[in-house]
Amino acid sequence: MRIRAGYEISYDCPAPTPMLLMLNVRPERAADLETPDTIQTEPVVPVRLYMDTFGNVCGRLVAPAGRITLRSDFVIRDDGEPDPQRPEAVQHAVEDLPDHVVEYLLPSRYCDTELLSDLAWRTFGDTPLGWARVQAVVDYAHARIAFGYQHARATRTAHEAHEEGCGVCRDYAHLAITLCRCLNIPARYCTGYLGDIGVPASDAPMDFSAWFQVWLGGTWHTFDARHNRPRIGRILMAVGRDATDVAITTHFGPAALSGFKVVTEELP
């Protein structure tokens, strides 16, 4: 399968404004690219790339005063298979977790485990360990939150999403991640492209998507609490503890979003 993906994002800046960008695909997908995944800017300004502590490709630039547009348009190969299902994947004891994984058991900005721990053990303490327990968490988060773009709020935590019962894809991910961490299952936040491939097309404008991964059986596995079904054509851009670590853009000064378009479509 071949997928065309990309974006066009514009900001209006009243003064020169430093920015961090997280708009490239993850290094493990770089070999699948048929055309370069390059950040282009208008006007042209230098973009310096670096690797953050989570292994994400990040960019830095200084946007000049006025309007700046960021864009990319690339083609990537995909196996065309739905998210792999591994129900036999086992849950590891905390003491057996690798050092680079154990940090995904800790609370973070949007994953307030201290407020959901009692609920997690009351609700899932009797479920089988491993894959079945994670799926029970996903089923719960999927049913608990009502999706709606009008419910989007950048400051909403997992506990608030649970209590308010509404949100967008990041809120589903934060709630499921938090409940998994409460149950000693390492979980990390993911962001990337997810087009309407293999499912009915949505009338809503295309956007970047959020899902999560858990560490079972010695590797990371993908789950999606919003859709709660294996999907085709995920293109991973970044991972982190929660949405704080994978913000598409971060600006250090006033910058008003004036245009936003994302494309993800299957090619012949």
DRENPA-3360 file (N, C-alpha, C; in nm, 2 decimals, always signed):
BEGIN
1 = MRIRAGYE = +0.08/-0.12/+0.00/+0.00/+0.00/+0.00/+0.09/+0.12/+0.00 ~ +0.04/+0.23/-0.07/+0.11/+0.35/-0.08/+0.02/+0.46/-0.02 ~ +0.07/+0.54/+0.07/-0.01/+0.65/+0.14/+0.05/+0.78/+0.11 ~ -0.03/+0.88/+0.07/+0.01/+1.02/+0.06/-0.02/+1.08/+0.19 ~ +0.07/+1.15/+0.25/+0.04/+1.22/+0.38/+0.12/+1.36/+0.38 ~ +0.07/+1.45/+0.46/+0.13/+1.58/+0.47/+0.04/+1.68/+0.54 ~ +0.09/+1.80/+0.54/+0.01/+1.91/+0.61/+0.05/+2.04/+0.56 ~ -0.03/+2.14/+0.59/+0.00/+2.28/+0.57/-0.06/+2.36/+0.69;
9 = ISYDCPAP = +0.03/+2.42/+0.76/+0.00/+2.48/+0.89/+0.05/+2.62/+0.89 ~ -0.03/+2.72/+0.92/+0.01/+2.86/+0.91/-0.01/+2.93/+1.05 ~ +0.09/+3.02/+1.08/+0.08/+3.10/+1.20/+0.11/+3.24/+1.17 ~ +0.04/+3.33/+1.24/+0.07/+3.48/+1.23/+0.14/+3.52/+1.36 ~ +0.26/+3.57/+1.34/+0.35/+3.61/+1.45/+0.37/+3.76/+1.45 ~ +0.34/+3.83/+1.56/+0.36/+3.97/+1.56/+0.51/+4.01/+1.57 ~ +0.60/+3.92/+1.61/+0.74/+3.94/+1.62/+0.81/+3.81/+1.59 ~ +0.94/+3.82/+1.57/+1.02/+3.69/+1.55/+1.00/+3.60/+1.67;
17 = TPMLLMLN = +0.96/+3.47/+1.64/+0.92/+3.38/+1.74/+0.99/+3.24/+1.72 ~ +1.07/+3.20/+1.82/+1.13/+3.07/+1.82/+1.02/+2.96/+1.83 ~ +1.04/+2.85/+1.75/+0.94/+2.74/+1.75/+1.01/+2.61/+1.76 ~ +0.95/+2.51/+1.82/+0.99/+2.37/+1.81/+0.88/+2.30/+1.73 ~ +0.93/+2.21/+1.65/+0.84/+2.13/+1.56/+0.86/+1.98/+1.58 ~ +0.75/+1.91/+1.58/+0.75/+1.76/+1.58/+0.66/+1.72/+1.47 ~ +0.71/+1.73/+1.35/+0.63/+1.71/+1.23/+0.68/+1.60/+1.14 ~ +0.79/+1.54/+1.17/+0.85/+1.43/+1.09/+0.80/+1.29/+1.14;
25 = VRPERAAD = +0.81/+1.20/+1.05/+0.77/+1.06/+1.09/+0.89/+1.01/+1.18 ~ +0.85/+0.91/+1.26/+0.95/+0.85/+1.35/+1.06/+0.78/+1.26 ~ +1.19/+0.77/+1.32/+1.30/+0.71/+1.24/+1.27/+0.57/+1.20 ~ +1.19/+0.49/+1.27/+1.17/+0.35/+1.23/+1.08/+0.34/+1.11 ~ +1.02/+0.45/+1.07/+0.94/+0.45/+0.94/+1.01/+0.52/+0.83 ~ +1.13/+0.57/+0.85/+1.21/+0.64/+0.75/+1.23/+0.55/+0.63 ~ +1.26/+0.43/+0.65/+1.29/+0.34/+0.54/+1.17/+0.31/+0.45 ~ +1.05/+0.34/+0.50/+0.93/+0.32/+0.42/+0.90/+0.44/+0.33;
33 = LETPDTIQ = +0.97/+0.55/+0.34/+0.94/+0.67/+0.26/+0.98/+0.65/+0.12 ~ +0.89/+0.68/+0.03/+0.92/+0.69/-0.11/+0.97/+0.82/-0.16 ~ +0.92/+0.93/-0.09/+0.96/+1.06/-0.12/+0.99/+1.13/+0.01 ~ +1.08/+1.23/+0.01/+1.13/+1.29/+0.14/+1.02/+1.35/+0.23 ~ +1.03/+1.33/+0.35/+0.94/+1.39/+0.45/+1.01/+1.52/+0.50 ~ +1.01/+1.62/+0.43/+1.09/+1.74/+0.45/+1.00/+1.86/+0.49 ~ +1.04/+1.93/+0.60/+0.96/+2.05/+0.64/+1.00/+2.16/+0.55 ~ +0.90/+2.22/+0.48/+0.92/+2.33/+0.40/+0.86/+2.45/+0.47;
41 = TEPVVPVR = +0.92/+2.57/+0.45/+0.86/+2.69/+0.51/+0.84/+2.80/+0.41 ~ +0.74/+2.88/+0.43/+0.72/+3.00/+0.35/+0.69/+3.12/+0.44 ~ +0.78/+3.22/+0.45/+0.90/+3.23/+0.38/+1.01/+3.13/+0.42 ~ +1.11/+3.12/+0.34/+1.21/+3.02/+0.37/+1.29/+3.06/+0.49 ~ +1.30/+2.98/+0.59/+1.39/+3.00/+0.71/+1.46/+2.87/+0.74 ~ +1.58/+2.88/+0.80/+1.65/+2.76/+0.84/+1.57/+2.67/+0.94 ~ +1.57/+2.54/+0.92/+1.51/+2.45/+1.02/+1.62/+2.35/+1.06 ~ +1.65/+2.35/+1.18/+1.76/+2.26/+1.23/+1.69/+2.14/+1.30;
49 = LYMDTFGN = +1.73/+2.02/+1.26/+1.67/+1.90/+1.32/+1.76/+1.84/+1.43 ~ +1.69/+1.78/+1.52/+1.77/+1.71/+1.63/+1.68/+1.59/+1.68 ~ +1.73/+1.51/+1.76/+1.66/+1.39/+1.82/+1.64/+1.42/+1.97 ~ +1.51/+1.40/+2.01/+1.49/+1.43/+2.15/+1.51/+1.30/+2.23 ~ +1.49/+1.30/+2.36/+1.52/+1.19/+2.45/+1.43/+1.07/+2.43 ~ +1.31/+1.09/+2.36/+1.22/+0.98/+2.33/+1.25/+0.92/+2.19 ~ +1.35/+0.97/+2.12/+1.38/+0.92/+1.99/+1.30/+0.98/+1.87 ~ +1.23/+1.09/+1.90/+1.15/+1.16/+1.80/+1.24/+1.26/+1.72;
57 = VCGRLVAP = +1.21/+1.28/+1.60/+1.28/+1.38/+1.52/+1.21/+1.52/+1.54 ~ +1.29/+1.62/+1.58/+1.23/+1.75/+1.61/+1.30/+1.85/+1.53 ~ +1.23/+1.96/+1.51/+1.29/+2.08/+1.44/+1.29/+2.20/+1.52 ~ +1.38/+2.29/+1.49/+1.38/+2.42/+1.55/+1.40/+2.53/+1.44 ~ +1.32/+2.64/+1.46/+1.33/+2.75/+1.37/+1.29/+2.88/+1.44 ~ +1.32/+2.99/+1.38/+1.27/+3.12/+1.43/+1.18/+3.18/+1.32 ~ +1.05/+3.18/+1.35/+0.95/+3.24/+1.26/+0.97/+3.39/+1.25 ~ +0.98/+3.45/+1.14/+0.98/+3.59/+1.13/+0.85/+3.66/+1.16;
65 = AGRITLRS = +0.85/+3.78/+1.18/+0.72/+3.85/+1.21/+0.64/+3.84/+1.08 ~ +0.51/+3.82/+1.10/+0.42/+3.81/+0.99/+0.37/+3.66/+0.98 ~ +0.33/+3.62/+0.87/+0.27/+3.48/+0.85/+0.39/+3.39/+0.81 ~ +0.39/+3.27/+0.87/+0.48/+3.16/+0.83/+0.39/+3.04/+0.81 ~ +0.42/+2.97/+0.70/+0.35/+2.85/+0.66/+0.45/+2.73/+0.66 ~ +0.41/+2.62/+0.73/+0.49/+2.50/+0.74/+0.41/+2.40/+0.65 ~ +0.48/+2.32/+0.57/+0.42/+2.22/+0.48/+0.51/+2.11/+0.45 ~ +0.45/+2.00/+0.42/+0.51/+1.88/+0.37/+0.41/+1.79/+0.30;
73 = DFVIRDDG = +0.46/+1.72/+0.20/+0.38/+1.63/+0.12/+0.47/+1.51/+0.08 ~ +0.44/+1.39/+0.12/+0.52/+1.28/+0.10/+0.44/+1.16/+0.07 ~ +0.51/+1.05/+0.02/+0.45/+0.92/+0.00/+0.53/+0.82/+0.08 ~ +0.45/+0.73/+0.15/+0.51/+0.63/+0.23/+0.45/+0.50/+0.20 ~ +0.53/+0.39/+0.21/+0.48/+0.26/+0.19/+0.43/+0.20/+0.32 ~ +0.32/+0.12/+0.32/+0.27/+0.06/+0.44/+0.23/-0.09/+0.40 ~ +0.23/-0.18/+0.50/+0.20/-0.32/+0.47/+0.05/-0.34/+0.44 ~ -0.03/-0.24/+0.47/-0.18/-0.25/+0.45/-0.25/-0.34/+0.54;
81 = EPDPQRPE = -0.18/-0.39/+0.65/-0.24/-0.48/+0.75/-0.30/-0.40/+0.87 ~ -0.41/-0.44/+0.93/-0.45/-0.38/+1.05/-0.35/-0.39/+1.16 ~ -0.37/-0.31/+1.27/-0.28/-0.32/+1.38/-0.27/-0.47/+1.43 ~ -0.15/-0.52/+1.45/-0.14/-0.66/+1.49/-0.20/-0.68/+1.63 ~ -0.26/-0.80/+1.64/-0.33/-0.84/+1.77/-0.24/-0.96/+1.82 ~ -0.20/-0.94/+1.95/-0.12/-1.05/+2.01/-0.17/-1.08/+2.15 ~ -0.29/-1.15/+2.15/-0.35/-1.18/+2.28/-0.27/-1.26/+2.37 ~ -0.16/-1.33/+2.32/-0.08/-1.41/+2.41/+0.03/-1.33/+2.47;
89 = AVQHAVED = +0.05/-1.20/+2.44/+0.15/-1.12/+2.50/+0.14/-1.11/+2.65 ~ +0.24/-1.13/+2.72/+0.24/-1.14/+2.87/+0.27/-1.00/+2.93 ~ +0.22/-0.99/+3.05/+0.26/-0.87/+3.13/+0.38/-0.90/+3.21 ~ +0.47/-0.81/+3.22/+0.59/-0.83/+3.30/+0.58/-0.77/+3.44 ~ +0.65/-0.84/+3.53/+0.66/-0.78/+3.67/+0.74/-0.65/+3.66 ~ +0.71/-0.56/+3.75/+0.78/-0.43/+3.74/+0.93/-0.44/+3.75 ~ +0.97/-0.53/+3.84/+1.12/-0.55/+3.86/+1.19/-0.61/+3.73 ~ +1.11/-0.66/+3.64/+1.17/-0.72/+3.52/+1.17/-0.62/+3.40;
97 = LPDHVVEY = +1.11/-0.50/+3.42/+1.10/-0.41/+3.31/+1.24/-0.35/+3.27 ~ +1.27/-0.33/+3.15/+1.39/-0.26/+3.11/+1.39/-0.11/+3.17 ~ +1.51/-0.06/+3.19/+1.52/+0.07/+3.24/+1.45/+0.18/+3.16 ~ +1.46/+0.16/+3.03/+1.40/+0.27/+2.94/+1.25/+0.25/+2.93 ~ +1.19/+0.15/+2.99/+1.05/+0.13/+2.98/+0.98/+0.17/+3.12 ~ +1.05/+0.15/+3.23/+0.99/+0.17/+3.36/+0.93/+0.31/+3.38 ~ +0.99/+0.41/+3.31/+0.95/+0.55/+3.32/+0.80/+0.57/+3.28 ~ +0.76/+0.48/+3.19/+0.62/+0.49/+3.14/+0.52/+0.43/+3.24;
105 = LLPSRYCD = +0.56/+0.40/+3.36/+0.47/+0.37/+3.47/+0.44/+0.49/+3.56 ~ +0.52/+0.60/+3.54/+0.51/+0.71/+3.63/+0.40/+0.81/+3.59 ~ +0.35/+0.89/+3.68/+0.25/+0.99/+3.64/+0.32/+1.10/+3.56 ~ +0.24/+1.17/+3.48/+0.29/+1.28/+3.40/+0.19/+1.39/+3.39 ~ +0.22/+1.49/+3.31/+0.14/+1.61/+3.31/-0.01/+1.59/+3.30 ~ -0.05/+1.50/+3.20/-0.19/+1.48/+3.18/-0.24/+1.34/+3.23 ~ -0.15/+1.26/+3.28/-0.18/+1.12/+3.32/-0.16/+1.12/+3.48 ~ -0.27/+1.16/+3.55/-0.27/+1.18/+3.69/-0.31/+1.05/+3.76;
113 = TELLSDLA = -0.21/+0.95/+3.76/-0.24/+0.82/+3.82/-0.28/+0.82/+3.96 ~ -0.24/+0.92/+4.04/-0.27/+0.92/+4.18/-0.42/+0.94/+4.20 ~ -0.49/+1.00/+4.10/-0.64/+1.02/+4.11/-0.72/+0.91/+4.06 ~ -0.66/+0.82/+3.98/-0.73/+0.71/+3.92/-0.69/+0.57/+3.96 ~ -0.60/+0.56/+4.05/-0.54/+0.43/+4.10/-0.65/+0.34/+4.16 ~ -0.72/+0.40/+4.26/-0.83/+0.32/+4.32/-0.93/+0.27/+4.23 ~ -0.97/+0.36/+4.14/-1.07/+0.32/+4.03/-1.02/+0.20/+3.95 ~ -0.89/+0.22/+3.91/-0.83/+0.12/+3.82/-0.83/-0.02/+3.88;
121 = WRTFGDTP = -0.79/-0.03/+4.01/-0.78/-0.16/+4.08/-0.92/-0.21/+4.11 ~ -1.02/-0.13/+4.14/-1.16/-0.17/+4.17/-1.22/-0.23/+4.04 ~ -1.19/-0.16/+3.93/-1.26/-0.20/+3.80/-1.19/-0.31/+3.73 ~ -1.05/-0.32/+3.73/-0.98/-0.41/+3.65/-0.90/-0.51/+3.73 ~ -0.90/-0.50/+3.86/-0.82/-0.59/+3.94/-0.84/-0.74/+3.92 ~ -0.96/-0.78/+3.88/-0.99/-0.92/+3.86/-0.98/-0.96/+3.72 ~ -0.94/-0.87/+3.63/-0.93/-0.91/+3.49/-0.80/-0.99/+3.47 ~ -0.79/-1.08/+3.37/-0.66/-1.15/+3.34/-0.55/-1.05/+3.31;
129 = LGWARVQA = -0.43/-1.08/+3.35/-0.31/-1.00/+3.32/-0.28/-1.00/+3.18 ~ -0.22/-0.90/+3.13/-0.17/-0.89/+3.00/-0.26/-0.83/+2.90 ~ -0.27/-0.88/+2.78/-0.35/-0.83/+2.67/-0.50/-0.81/+2.71 ~ -0.55/-0.91/+2.77/-0.70/-0.90/+2.81/-0.72/-0.78/+2.90 ~ -0.63/-0.76/+2.99/-0.65/-0.64/+3.09/-0.64/-0.51/+3.01 ~ -0.55/-0.50/+2.92/-0.54/-0.37/+2.84/-0.66/-0.35/+2.76 ~ -0.71/-0.46/+2.70/-0.83/-0.45/+2.62/-0.95/-0.41/+2.70 ~ -0.96/-0.46/+2.83/-1.07/-0.42/+2.92/-1.06/-0.27/+2.95;
137 = VVDYAHAR = -0.93/-0.22/+2.96/-0.91/-0.07/+2.98/-0.96/+0.01/+2.86 ~ -0.92/-0.04/+2.74/-0.96/+0.03/+2.62/-1.11/+0.03/+2.60 ~ -1.18/-0.08/+2.63/-1.32/-0.09/+2.62/-1.39/+0.01/+2.72 ~ -1.33/+0.03/+2.84/-1.38/+0.12/+2.94/-1.37/+0.26/+2.89 ~ -1.25/+0.30/+2.85/-1.22/+0.44/+2.81/-1.31/+0.47/+2.68 ~ -1.32/+0.38/+2.59/-1.40/+0.40/+2.47/-1.55/+0.43/+2.51 ~ -1.60/+0.36/+2.61/-1.74/+0.38/+2.65/-1.76/+0.50/+2.73 ~ -1.65/+0.53/+2.81/-1.67/+0.64/+2.91/-1.67/+0.78/+2.85;
145 = IAFGYQHA = -1.60/+0.80/+2.74/-1.58/+0.93/+2.68/-1.66/+0.94/+2.55 ~ -1.74/+1.05/+2.54/-1.81/+1.08/+2.42/-1.73/+1.17/+2.33 ~ -1.70/+1.13/+2.20/-1.61/+1.21/+2.12/-1.69/+1.33/+2.06 ~ -1.61/+1.44/+2.05/-1.66/+1.56/+1.98/-1.56/+1.67/+1.98 ~ -1.53/+1.73/+1.86/-1.43/+1.83/+1.85/-1.47/+1.95/+1.93 ~ -1.59/+1.97/+1.96/-1.63/+2.08/+2.04/-1.59/+2.07/+2.18 ~ -1.55/+1.94/+2.22/-1.51/+1.91/+2.36/-1.36/+1.93/+2.38 ~ -1.29/+1.97/+2.27/-1.14/+1.98/+2.28/-1.10/+2.08/+2.38;
153 = RATRTAHE = -1.01/+2.05/+2.47/-0.95/+2.14/+2.57/-0.81/+2.10/+2.60 ~ -0.71/+2.19/+2.57/-0.57/+2.15/+2.58/-0.53/+2.12/+2.72 ~ -0.60/+2.16/+2.82/-0.56/+2.14/+2.96/-0.62/+2.02/+3.03 ~ -0.71/+1.95/+2.96/-0.78/+1.84/+3.03/-0.69/+1.72/+3.06 ~ -0.70/+1.68/+3.19/-0.62/+1.56/+3.23/-0.70/+1.44/+3.21 ~ -0.64/+1.32/+3.24/-0.71/+1.19/+3.23/-0.82/+1.19/+3.33 ~ -0.80/+1.23/+3.45/-0.90/+1.23/+3.55/-1.02/+1.32/+3.51 ~ -0.99/+1.44/+3.46/-1.10/+1.53/+3.42/-1.17/+1.47/+3.30;
161 = AHEEGCGV = -1.11/+1.40/+3.21/-1.18/+1.34/+3.10/-1.27/+1.23/+3.15 ~ -1.22/+1.16/+3.25/-1.31/+1.05/+3.31/-1.43/+1.11/+3.37 ~ -1.41/+1.22/+3.45/-1.53/+1.28/+3.52/-1.62/+1.36/+3.43 ~ -1.57/+1.42/+3.32/-1.65/+1.50/+3.23/-1.72/+1.41/+3.13 ~ -1.65/+1.30/+3.10/-1.71/+1.20/+3.00/-1.72/+1.25/+2.86 ~ -1.62/+1.34/+2.82/-1.62/+1.39/+2.68/-1.48/+1.43/+2.65 ~ -1.45/+1.44/+2.52/-1.32/+1.48/+2.48/-1.29/+1.44/+2.33 ~ -1.16/+1.45/+2.30/-1.11/+1.41/+2.16/-1.01/+1.30/+2.18;
169 = CRDYAHLA = -0.95/+1.26/+2.07/-0.86/+1.14/+2.07/-0.76/+1.15/+2.18 ~ -0.70/+1.26/+2.20/-0.59/+1.27/+2.31/-0.65/+1.23/+2.44 ~ -0.78/+1.27/+2.47/-0.84/+1.24/+2.60/-0.86/+1.09/+2.62 ~ -0.90/+1.02/+2.51/-0.92/+0.87/+2.51/-0.78/+0.81/+2.55 ~ -0.68/+0.86/+2.48/-0.54/+0.80/+2.50/-0.49/+0.83/+2.64 ~ -0.51/+0.95/+2.69/-0.46/+0.98/+2.82/-0.53/+0.90/+2.93 ~ -0.66/+0.88/+2.92/-0.74/+0.80/+3.01/-0.69/+0.65/+3.01 ~ -0.68/+0.60/+2.89/-0.63/+0.46/+2.88/-0.49/+0.44/+2.93;
177 = ITLCRCLN = -0.40/+0.53/+2.90/-0.26/+0.53/+2.94/-0.26/+0.53/+3.10 ~ -0.33/+0.62/+3.15/-0.33/+0.64/+3.30/-0.38/+0.52/+3.37 ~ -0.49/+0.46/+3.33/-0.54/+0.34/+3.39/-0.44/+0.22/+3.37 ~ -0.38/+0.21/+3.26/-0.27/+0.11/+3.24/-0.16/+0.13/+3.34 ~ -0.11/+0.25/+3.35/+0.00/+0.27/+3.44/-0.04/+0.24/+3.59 ~ -0.16/+0.27/+3.62/-0.21/+0.24/+3.76/-0.20/+0.09/+3.78 ~ -0.22/+0.01/+3.67/-0.22/-0.14/+3.68/-0.08/-0.19/+3.65 ~ +0.02/-0.11/+3.66/+0.16/-0.15/+3.64/+0.19/-0.20/+3.50;
185 = IPARYCTG = +0.12/-0.15/+3.40/+0.14/-0.18/+3.26/+0.20/-0.05/+3.20 ~ +0.33/-0.05/+3.15/+0.39/+0.06/+3.09/+0.31/+0.10/+2.97 ~ +0.28/+0.23/+2.96/+0.20/+0.29/+2.85/+0.26/+0.42/+2.80 ~ +0.26/+0.44/+2.67/+0.31/+0.57/+2.62/+0.22/+0.63/+2.51 ~ +0.22/+0.76/+2.50/+0.14/+0.83/+2.41/+0.20/+0.84/+2.27 ~ +0.11/+0.82/+2.17/+0.16/+0.83/+2.03/+0.08/+0.93/+1.95 ~ +0.14/+0.99/+1.86/+0.07/+1.08/+1.76/+0.12/+1.06/+1.62 ~ +0.03/+1.08/+1.53/+0.07/+1.06/+1.39/-0.05/+1.07/+1.30;
193 = YLGDIGVP = -0.03/+1.02/+1.18/-0.14/+1.02/+1.08/-0.22/+0.89/+1.09 ~ -0.35/+0.91/+1.07/-0.44/+0.79/+1.06/-0.56/+0.83/+0.97 ~ -0.55/+0.79/+0.84/-0.65/+0.83/+0.75/-0.77/+0.73/+0.75 ~ -0.87/+0.76/+0.68/-0.99/+0.67/+0.67/-0.97/+0.56/+0.57 ~ -0.88/+0.47/+0.60/-0.84/+0.36/+0.51/-0.90/+0.24/+0.57 ~ -0.98/+0.17/+0.49/-1.05/+0.05/+0.54/-1.17/+0.07/+0.62 ~ -1.21/+0.20/+0.64/-1.33/+0.23/+0.71/-1.41/+0.34/+0.64 ~ -1.53/+0.36/+0.67/-1.61/+0.46/+0.60/-1.55/+0.60/+0.62;
201 = ASDAPMDF = -1.55/+0.68/+0.51/-1.49/+0.81/+0.52/-1.57/+0.90/+0.62 ~ -1.50/+0.98/+0.69/-1.56/+1.08/+0.79/-1.58/+1.21/+0.72 ~ -1.69/+1.28/+0.76/-1.71/+1.41/+0.70/-1.63/+1.52/+0.77 ~ -1.57/+1.48/+0.89/-1.49/+1.58/+0.96/-1.35/+1.61/+0.89 ~ -1.30/+1.73/+0.90/-1.17/+1.76/+0.84/-1.06/+1.66/+0.89 ~ -0.97/+1.62/+0.81/-0.86/+1.54/+0.85/-0.77/+1.61/+0.95 ~ -0.72/+1.54/+1.05/-0.64/+1.59/+1.16/-0.53/+1.49/+1.19 ~ -0.43/+1.53/+1.27/-0.34/+1.43/+1.32/-0.42/+1.35/+1.43;
209 = SAWFQVWL = -0.37/+1.23/+1.46/-0.45/+1.14/+1.55/-0.36/+1.10/+1.67 ~ -0.42/+1.06/+1.78/-0.35/+1.02/+1.90/-0.40/+0.87/+1.93 ~ -0.31/+0.79/+1.97/-0.33/+0.66/+2.02/-0.23/+0.62/+2.13 ~ -0.22/+0.50/+2.17/-0.11/+0.47/+2.27/-0.06/+0.33/+2.24 ~ +0.05/+0.30/+2.31/+0.12/+0.17/+2.31/+0.15/+0.12/+2.45 ~ +0.14/-0.01/+2.47/+0.17/-0.07/+2.59/+0.29/-0.17/+2.57 ~ +0.36/-0.19/+2.68/+0.48/-0.28/+2.68/+0.43/-0.42/+2.73 ~ +0.42/-0.51/+2.64/+0.38/-0.65/+2.68/+0.47/-0.75/+2.60;
217 = GGTWHTFD = +0.51/-0.86/+2.66/+0.59/-0.96/+2.59/+0.72/-0.90/+2.53 ~ +0.77/-0.80/+2.59/+0.91/-0.75/+2.55/+0.91/-0.66/+2.44 ~ +0.79/-0.60/+2.40/+0.78/-0.50/+2.29/+0.66/-0.41/+2.31 ~ +0.65/-0.31/+2.23/+0.54/-0.22/+2.23/+0.43/-0.26/+2.13 ~ +0.30/-0.25/+2.18/+0.19/-0.29/+2.10/+0.09/-0.17/+2.10 ~ +0.03/-0.15/+1.98/-0.06/-0.04/+1.96/-0.21/-0.07/+2.00 ~ -0.27/+0.03/+2.07/-0.41/+0.02/+2.10/-0.47/+0.16/+2.08 ~ -0.60/+0.17/+2.05/-0.66/+0.29/+2.02/-0.80/+0.30/+2.09;
225 = ARHNRPRI = -0.80/+0.37/+2.20/-0.92/+0.38/+2.28/-1.04/+0.46/+2.21 ~ -1.00/+0.55/+2.12/-1.11/+0.62/+2.05/-1.19/+0.53/+1.96 ~ -1.11/+0.46/+1.87/-1.18/+0.38/+1.77/-1.20/+0.24/+1.82 ~ -1.12/+0.19/+1.91/-1.14/+0.06/+1.97/-1.16/-0.05/+1.86 ~ -1.07/-0.05/+1.76/-1.07/-0.15/+1.66/-0.93/-0.14/+1.59 ~ -0.88/-0.25/+1.54/-0.75/-0.24/+1.46/-0.77/-0.16/+1.34 ~ -0.68/-0.07/+1.31/-0.69/+0.02/+1.19/-0.57/+0.00/+1.10 ~ -0.59/+0.04/+0.97/-0.49/+0.03/+0.87/-0.43/+0.16/+0.84;
233 = GRILMAVG = -0.29/+0.16/+0.82/-0.23/+0.28/+0.77/-0.18/+0.38/+0.88 ~ -0.16/+0.34/+1.00/-0.10/+0.44/+1.09/+0.04/+0.48/+1.05 ~ +0.07/+0.61/+1.06/+0.20/+0.66/+1.04/+0.25/+0.73/+1.16 ~ +0.34/+0.66/+1.24/+0.38/+0.71/+1.37/+0.48/+0.83/+1.35 ~ +0.45/+0.94/+1.42/+0.53/+1.06/+1.42/+0.62/+1.07/+1.54 ~ +0.55/+1.05/+1.66/+0.62/+1.08/+1.78/+0.56/+1.00/+1.90 ~ +0.64/+0.97/+2.00/+0.59/+0.90/+2.12/+0.65/+0.98/+2.24 ~ +0.58/+0.97/+2.36/+0.62/+1.04/+2.48/+0.53/+0.99/+2.59;
241 = RDATDVAI = +0.55/+1.06/+2.71/+0.48/+1.02/+2.83/+0.33/+1.06/+2.81 ~ +0.31/+1.18/+2.75/+0.17/+1.22/+2.72/+0.18/+1.33/+2.61 ~ +0.07/+1.40/+2.59/+0.07/+1.50/+2.48/+0.17/+1.61/+2.50 ~ +0.21/+1.64/+2.62/+0.32/+1.74/+2.64/+0.44/+1.71/+2.56 ~ +0.48/+1.59/+2.55/+0.61/+1.55/+2.49/+0.60/+1.54/+2.34 ~ +0.48/+1.55/+2.28/+0.47/+1.53/+2.13/+0.39/+1.64/+2.07 ~ +0.39/+1.76/+2.12/+0.32/+1.87/+2.06/+0.37/+1.89/+1.92 ~ +0.28/+1.90/+1.82/+0.31/+1.92/+1.68/+0.40/+2.05/+1.67;
249 = TTHFGPAA = +0.36/+2.16/+1.73/+0.44/+2.28/+1.73/+0.43/+2.34/+1.87 ~ +0.54/+2.40/+1.91/+0.55/+2.47/+2.04/+0.62/+2.61/+2.01 ~ +0.55/+2.72/+2.04/+0.60/+2.85/+2.01/+0.63/+2.93/+2.13 ~ +0.74/+3.00/+2.13/+0.79/+3.07/+2.25/+0.76/+3.22/+2.22 ~ +0.64/+3.26/+2.23/+0.59/+3.39/+2.20/+0.45/+3.38/+2.13 ~ +0.39/+3.50/+2.11/+0.26/+3.50/+2.05/+0.26/+3.44/+1.91 ~ +0.17/+3.35/+1.87/+0.16/+3.30/+1.74/+0.01/+3.25/+1.72 ~ -0.06/+3.31/+1.64/-0.20/+3.28/+1.61/-0.21/+3.18/+1.50;
257 = LSGFKVVT = -0.28/+3.07/+1.52/-0.30/+2.97/+1.41/-0.39/+3.03/+1.31 ~ -0.35/+3.03/+1.19/-0.43/+3.09/+1.08/-0.47/+3.00/+0.97 ~ -0.41/+2.88/+0.97/-0.45/+2.78/+0.87/-0.40/+2.64/+0.92 ~ -0.48/+2.54/+0.89/-0.45/+2.40/+0.94/-0.51/+2.30/+0.84 ~ -0.43/+2.22/+0.78/-0.48/+2.12/+0.69/-0.39/+2.00/+0.69 ~ -0.45/+1.88/+0.71/-0.37/+1.75/+0.71/-0.43/+1.66/+0.60 ~ -0.34/+1.59/+0.53/-0.38/+1.50/+0.43/-0.33/+1.36/+0.46 ~ -0.41/+1.26/+0.45/-0.38/+1.12/+0.46/-0.47/+1.04/+0.37;
265 = EELP = -0.42/+0.99/+0.26/-0.50/+0.92/+0.17/-0.43/+0.80/+0.10 ~ -0.50/+0.70/+0.08/-0.44/+0.58/+0.01/-0.42/+0.62/-0.14 ~ -0.31/+0.58/-0.20/-0.29/+0.60/-0.34/-0.31/+0.47/-0.42 ~ -0.34/+0.48/-0.55/-0.35/+0.35/-0.63/-0.22/+0.27/-0.62;
% end
